[in-house]
Amino acid sequence: MERRNAWKAYDEKDLAQLMELGKQYRRFLDNSKTERECTKEAIRIAELHGYRDLESMESLKPGDRVYVNTMKKAVQFYIIGSKPVEDGINIIGAHIDSPRMDIKQNPMYEDSDLAYLDTHYYGGIKKYQWVALPLSLHGVVAKKDGTVVDVVVGEAEDDPVVGVSDLLIHLSAKQLEKKASVVIEGEDLDVIVGSIPLKGEDKDAVKANVLAILKEKYDIEEEDFLSAEIEVVPAGKSRDFGLDRSMIIGYGHDDRVCAYAEIEAMMNIVDIPETTCCCILADKEEIGSVGATGMQAAYFENAVAEIMDKMGCFGDIKLRHALARSRMLSCDVSAGYDPSYASAFDRKNAAFLGRGVCFNKFTGARGKSGSNDANAEYIGKLRRIMDDAGVAFQTAEIGKVDEGGGGTIAYICALYGMEVIDSGVPVLSMHAPWEIISKADLYEAAKAYNAFLLNA
């Protein structure tokens, strides 16, 4: 059964709210090209709505709004409800890392009068999509004296950009015979950063000139790259897409579109909810949710324990009850049906742009490997919540059986015994430098997440 196009039901008020939400989201997306920037921007928004750092709170009571910042690359937001936390939490969780290229620890070299930065790609990308594009540098450099320098190059109108060159078509006969997966090799994704030699230098003079520029602007040395986290991402702002402005094209919709919908849902809760509400923005999902800021780390469980302790109700069994009795939407994007590549999809079970927020009962690959497979009873409850709130929603899976697959953080949180299902926004060109979403799906996702938090 195909769900109807959400646009058909909108009145003038809906359209005005939808377009305004699209503008706000674009600002968020443009300011959040890395997980660090996304965490910082999310906290800025939350503090404007009365959220405080959990570490600053000696005790907690219903109605309090707190956040937990994990290494500046992951963050959780909580609104304390009137019911005991032991009864469970309503959780929405997204990831805020996106596919990209990372600068290596010893990256800079010169070859044929060009200076380069060596990179290692992060997450699943089609490497050939990242050449011949204007790219920018975002990140931090941690110096030995403890100072941390923020680096952003390529976003201001008068900024230079960098990029990876491609082989001209005139000499590409052999290149074009290669499989798409190896047309561009991973070690060939080196970023050109300069070509002017430094006067008075005989060896690696172009590299020396670039290092002099970095020294002047950021007071960093070549050795400081050893303790740097600098990401290479597409340069430029997101844009309205389509002559009717119904869509948005930008970098990092996966998964910052769901992250923003979560933030919007949390900030629109005015009264004290019955059930404690939680929004998780996690790092490292694109590489398996590993590391201290990935969802496999213990920071979520630790935060719930600390909240219960500051409410005077902590106990190991009570904590286990709170986690097991919780309900969660793992908010991650889904593959949008693309008529140009129809053979990859099962149309009956595909997500379409403009038909609302998408629920994926399972993700994984092949025989549902690596998947959280949501319970039918839980889905039935969610259907009621969405219909009661007037949310346009659809169901889908990621492409045809055995065509491929993907994963989210759902299976990790399900280990606590809580009910979890994937829910997100359909995306075209997922994992490309520029992805496409529908404003209608963003609008419905924010409504869906708010309804879930208040009624699950």
N, C-alpha and C positions, 0 to 999 in steps of 0.2 A: 504494500500500500504506500503510495507516494504522498508525502505531506505537501500542503499547499505553500506557495511562495508567500513569505511573511509580509512583503511589501504591499500586497493587495489589501491587507487589513488595516493599514495605518491611516489615521486621520492627520490633520494638520499639526495637532499637538504632538503626536508621536513622531512625525517627521522632523519637527523642530528640535525635539529632545534628542533624536537619533543623530541629526547632523551636528548638534553641539557636542554630543558625546564623542563623535568622530574627531572633531577638532581637538578636544581635550586629550584623546588617546594619541593623536599624532604628535602633540607636544611632548607627551610622556615618552613615546617611542623615540623621538629625536634626541631626548635627553638621557636615554637609557640604552646605549649601544653595547654596554658590557654589564656583567652581573654586578660589579661594584657600583656603576652609575645607576643601575636599576634599584639596587638596595637603598642608595642614598636618596633617590627621588621618591621612592615609596615611603621612606621614613619622613621626608619633608612633608609630603601630603598628609600622612597620618598625624604628625604633630600639630598641623593646622586644625585637625579634628579632635584634639584633646588626648592623643595617645602619649604615654610616657614610657621611658625605658624601664623595664621590669627591675633592673638593678637599683634604680632609684627609689623603689617602693619597699617600705618595711612591712606593710600588710596590704591585703586586698579585700575588696568587698564587691557585691554585685553592682554592676554598672561601670566599674573601673575598666579603662582601656590601656593596654600595655603592649609593648613590642619587645622582641628579643633579637638582637643583632649578632649574627654569627660571622666573625672574621670579616665583616663588611661585605660579604658576598652571598649571604642568605639572611632572610629575616622572617619572623613570625609576628602576627598581630592577633591579639585576643581581646574580646569583650566578655567580661565575667557575667554569667547569667544568674538568675535567681534560684535555679535548681542546683543541687549539689553537683560538683564536677564529677563525682563518682558515678553519676547516672549517665555520663557520656558527654561528648563534645560534638558539635556540628562543624566539620572541617572542610575547607576548600583549599586545595594545594596545587600550585603550578611550579614550573621551573623557569628560571630567568637567564640561563645560559643559552647561547645560540651557536650554531656552526660558524666557524671563522678560521683564521690562521693566527697562530701565536708566534711571536718572535723568540728564537732560541736564546739560550743563555750566553753563547759566544757567537753572535750573529753577524757582525759587520766584517765585510771584506770588499776588496776592489778587484775588478776584472775588466780589462780592455777599456780603461778610463771611465768606468761606471762603478759607483758605489752601491752595494747591495746590503739588505738585511735578510739573513737566512731564517726560514720559518718552518714550523711544523703544524700541519692542519689539525683542527680540533673538531671532532664530531663527523657525522656522515655528510660529505660534500661530493658533488660532481666537480672534480678539480678543474676541468676545462672551463667551467662557468666563472672562474675567478681570475682569468687573464683579460688583459685589454680593458680594464675597468679602473676608474678613479677610486682609490682606496685611501682610508685614513688610519691613523695610529691613535689608539686609546689605551690608557693604562696608568700604572704607577711604577716609580723607580724608588726602591728602598735603599738608602745610603748607609754606610757603615756607622755614621754618627747617630742613626736612629731617625733621621728626617725622611719623610716620604714625599716625593715630588709627583704631582699629577701631570700627566702628559696627554694632550689632545692636539693632534695636527691633522688638518684637512677638513675641518667643519665650518670654520668662519669663511665668509665670502672671499676674503683676501688671503686665505691660507693656501699654501701649496698642497697638492695631493701627491700620493705615491702610487705604485702599481706594479703589476707583473706583465711583462711583454709577451706577445705571441709571435709565432712565425708567420711571415707574410704569405698570402695565398699563392704567390708566384713560385715559391719554393717549397710548397707543402705537399707535394705528391706522395712522398713516403709517409709523412705524418698522417695524412688523411686515410691511409690504408690501415692504421692502427685501430684497435678497439677503443671505444669511447673512454673506458676506464683507465687507459694508459696513453691517450693522446697527450695529456700533460701528466708527468710524473710528480709525485709528492715532493721530491727533492728539487724539482724545477720551479717551485712556487716561491722564488726569491724576489724580494721587493726592491725595485730600483729607487734609490733615495738621493742620488746626486751625480753630477758630471763635471763640476768645476774643480780644478786642482788648486790646492793651497800654495800660494807663492812661497818659494824658498824650500819646498819639500821635494825631494827626489823620488822617494819610494812611497807608494800608496798615497799620493798627494790628494786625490779626490776623497778618499776615505778620511784623510786628515782634515779636509775642509768641512766635511759633514760633522765630524766630531767637534770641530771648533764652533760650529753653529749650535750644536747641542749644549756645549759648555756655556756659550754666551746666553742662550735662552733659558736653559733649565739647570745650569751649574752641575751637570753630570759628566762623568768620565766614561771611557769605554768599559772599564772594569765594573761600573755600576750596572751594566746589563746582567751581571751574574745574579743580582737580586732584584730583577725587574719582572713585572707582569705586563707586557704590552701586547695588545691584540690588534690585528689587522682586519678592519671591517669596511664595508662599502661607505664611501664618502657621500654626503648629501642628505637632504631631508626626505622624509616620507611625502607622498603626494596623493591627492585625490585621484582615483583611477576610474576611467570611463567618462564618456561625454555627459552622463547624467550624475556624475560624482557619487555613484552608489558604492564604490569600493575604495580601498586604500592600498597602495603599493608601498612597501617599505622593507627595511632590513629588520629581521628579528621577530616577525609575527609569531614564530615558533620559538618561545612560547609566551612572549610578552603581551600578546593580545589577551590571553587567558589571565595572565597576571594582572593586567589592568582591569579586566572585568571583575576579578576578585576584589581588588582595592576599591573599586566603585561600589560593589555590593556591601563591603564592610563599612565604608564611610556613610552609606545611606541608612544604616541602622541608627535610629535616634533614641528610642526607648530602651530600657533594660530588657534584654531578651530572656526568655525562660531558660534556655539552654546556652551554656557558654559557647561562643563562636570563635573560630580560629581560621586564620588565613596564613598559609605557608607559601613562601616564595623560596624555592630551593635552587641550589647550584648543581652543576656536574651531571645533569640528567642525560645530556647528549653523549657522555662517555661512560654511562652505567651507574650514575648516582653514587660514585665512589668518593673517597676522601672526606676530610673533616667538614666540608660544607655541602657534601652530597646527602641525599635523603637516607642513605644507608648508615650515616652517622647517628649518634644518639641525641642530637640537640633537641629534637622535638620531644622525645620522652623526658629529657632532663627539664625542659621548660614546663611541661605539665606538672612534673614533680615539684618544681619550685613554686609554681602557682598554687598548688594544693598546700604546700608548706606555709606560704604566706597567707593562706586563708585559714590556717589552723586545722586542716583536715587531712594531712598527709599520712599515708601508711602504705606499705608495699602492696598489700592486697587491694586497697582502695585505688591505688594508681593503676594496677592491672585491670580492675573493673572499669575505670574511667576510659582506658584505651580500648578495651574489648567492646564496650558498649557504645563507642563512638560511631558516627556515620560520616562518610567522606565522599566528596566529588574530587577525583583526580583530574584537574582541569588542564587538559593538554589538547593541542590542535589535532584535527583529523584531516585525512586526505580529501580534498574537495574533488568532486567528480569533474573531469575535464573531457569534454566531447572530442577534443583533438587526440586524446589517448584513451578512447573508450575501451579498448581491448584489455586494459589493465584492471578494469573495474567490473564488479557485479552490480549492475545498475539498480537492481531491486534493493541492494544493501549498501548503497553509497550515500555519502553526504553531499548535498548540493548547496552552492552558495546562494544565500538569500532565503533559505528555508528554516533558519533558526539554529539554536544551539544543538549540538550533536551529542548523543549518548552512544558510546561504544561498549557493549556488554563485555567484550574481550578485545585484547590486542594480540601481541605475540606474533609468531610466524608459524607457517606450516600447520602442524596439528595443535594449534594454540600454545605452542611452546613459549615459555616465559611470560605467560599471561595471567592476569587476575580475571577470573570469569565470574561476573557478578551474579548474585542470587536472584531468581525470578521474583521472590516476594519483595525484595528491595526495589527492584525496577517497578513493580506494580505500585508501590508507595510513591516513588518519584513521579510516575505518570500522574497520579492524583494531585501531587503538589504542583506540578507544572500546569496542569489544566486549571486548577483552582486559581492560579496566579495569572492565567492568560498568557503563558509563555509559549511561543512557537518553538517546537523542538522536533528533532528527527533522530533516527537511529541509523547506525552504519557499522561497517568494519573496514579495515584498511586494505582495499583491493581484493582481487580474486584469491581464492584458496591457492596456496603455493606460488603466488605471484611475488610475494615479498613479505613485508610485515614491519612491525615496529613495537616499541615499548614505552612505558611511562613510569611514574613513581607509584602507580596503584598497587602493584604486587608487594611492594616494600611495606606500605602501611597496612595491607591486608594481613601481614604476619602477626599483627597484634590481635587479630580476630575480629576486627571491625568490618562493617559493611562498606565496600568501596566499589565505585564504578567510574569509568573514564567519561569525561564530559568536556566538550570544547568547541572551538570555532573551526569550520572547514577552511582549508587553505589551498590555493593554487600555487604551483611552483615551490612546494615546501622544500626547505633547505637550500634553495637558490639564494644568491646574494640579494635579490629583490623578490619578495613574496606578495601575494594578493589575498585580501580578505574582503568580505562584505560588511558594510556598516550595520546592516540589519542583523547579522549574526552576532556581532559584538554587542549590540543593543539587547538582543534576546539573552545572550550569555550573562550580562550583568543582571538582568531581571531574574534569570534562573538561579543564579548563585545567591542573590538576596532572598528569594523565596525559600531556597533550601536551608539557608542559615536560620531562618525564623520559623520554619515549619517541619523540619525533618525529625 
